């Protein structure tokens, strides 16, 4: 998957073409003053990047610290007074 770099003005002028290329060919880079500034990618590409690799419940079940006992008892210390 090869991404193409677009100058921002060309990206504005050819937005529908840019979106089609992102959908068909992969991420498209938009540059501002010659420096990469943004990436346009397909919804499928975005979902692949943002979808968790494992369900949260499985994450906790498979955690290497699952058998560590936590001290969840609250402190009995009084709250300190603060002048307002």
N, C-alpha and C positions, 0 to 999 in steps of 0.2 A: 504494500500500500504506500504510494508515494503522494505526499501532500504538495500542493502547489502554493506558492506565495503570491498574494494579490496586494497591490497598492490600494490604499483605502478608497481613493477616487474611483478606481476601476471596479472595486467590490461594490461600491454604491451604484454605479452605472449598470452593473451586470449581476445584480443580486440574485435573480432567479436562476441564472446560469451557475453562479457560485454555489447556491443551495443544491442544485442538481448534481454538481460535481462532488459535493460533500456527501450526498446520499449514495452516489454511484461509485466513487473512487476513494473516499475517505476524507479525513480532516483537511481543511483548507486554511492556510495561515493568512491573516490580514496584517499588513505592515503599515506603520505610520513613520514617515521620514526615514524609511529604509530599515526600521527595527521592528521585529515581530511584536504585535500588540494584542492580537486576539486570534481565536481559532473557531472556525465554523465546522461543526460535525453533525452527523445525522442523529436522529433521535435514538436509533439502535446503538450507535456508538456511544452516545451519552449514557444510555441505560446500562451498557456493559461496564462503563467506568464507575457508575454510582451505585450499582446493585451490590449489596453485601455478598461476600463470597460464601458466607454461612449464615444460617438463621441465628438470631440472638440467643434463643434457648439452647441451641447446639453449642454456641460459643461458650456459654457458661458451663454446660455439661462437660466440655472438653478442656476447660481451663486447667492449666498446670497447678493453679493455686486453689482448686475446688475443695480440697480437704483441709485447708488452713482454717483454724478457728479464729474468728474475729471477736474482739472485745467490744460489744455494742452497748455496754452499760454507760449511762450518762453520769457525768461528774456531779457530785453532791455539793460542790462549792457554791457559795452564794454569788449572786451577780454583783459586780462592783457598781457603786453608784457613780454617776457622771453628772457634772454640773452642766446645765443647759443655759 
